[in-house]
Amino acid sequence: MFGLPATPERSRPQSKSNGMPVMDFVCLGPNEKPHVYFIVASSPANYSSFPQMKYMRKEAREDRIGLDNVRSAEQWLERLKTFEETEARRYRMQGLTRQEATIQARTDIIRRQRQPVPPRYIAGLDGHFGQAVNGNYTPEPCCYKCQAMFGFRVILPERFDSADFRETMRRFNWDKANAVACAEFMVAMICQHWPR
């Protein structure tokens, strides 16, 4: 149309600083009583080439979330990191490499989080089904942090021994972790106030 090249269907521009979210998350609600509508949220838009814009958008997002919620999430994430380090140390003492010990500790934490024993999640969303999708709308596993924080059940089930699950556990980086930056956080906030 208008002499412009066709845009590929179901695809976003892939520039690293194109102002598009990196991930989206869709929640269907709990299995026994699904939401009437899908709840969808996105990760923050990526403005890495525009630091001031990135800062303003981060501030606006955190303002909307609320300072108390941001602080609570950051404290929860710090406790998770400390717990993971303790668990990984235990596995290293058993002879596992640092990377294997970390993967095993993270896997155990997710497994434990899915057991019906408190303390559990920052948000009690165990049983809510959802799916993360990347910029090309391809299903992705939730990151380690979001699985541990919220307990969403994925629509496309993961197996703890699968290569994808292990890769998700491996590539999580604490240096880049932001307690409230994922799409799952925004969905969790909406689900907490959604009529049940």
ZIFENKA-V603404 format. One record per helix or strand of 3 or more residues. SS is the DSSP state (h for helix, s for strand). FROM is the first residue (numbers start at 1). LEN is the number of residues. If there is no record, write none. Layout:
ss=SS from=FROM len=LEN
ss=SS from=FROM len=LEN
This chain:
ss=s from=23 len=8
ss=s from=34 len=9
ss=h from=51 len=15
ss=h from=67 len=27
ss=h from=98 len=16
ss=s from=128 len=7
ss=h from=144 len=7
ss=h from=163 len=9
ss=h from=174 len=3
ss=h from=183 len=11
